[in-house]
Amino acid sequence: LSAKEGKWFGSSNYACEFSFVPYEVFLPILRDDNFKFLCEEQLPDDYRPEVMNY
């Protein structure tokens, strides 16, 4: 799709590739309840992670 929009071959904007941001795919540490962040931000109220089977 990017090539049709005049972008270089291979260029991508991941924000438009997904209907939502799958945080747990990019940051598996989010699944670890024992991990403590130095500073935590609240997830958006409408964020609902999908069940992913590996």
Stockholm file with secondary structure:
# STOCKHOLM 1.0

chainA/1-54         LSAKEGKWFGSSNYACEFSFVPYEVFLPILRDDNFKFLCEEQLPDDYRPEVMNY
#=GR chainA/1-54 SS CTGGGTCCTTCCCHHHHCSSCCHHHHCGGGGCTTCCCSSCCCCCTTCCCCCCCC
#=GC SS_cons        CTGGGTCCTTCCCHHHHCSSCCHHHHCGGGGCTTCCCSSCCCCCTTCCCCCCCC
//
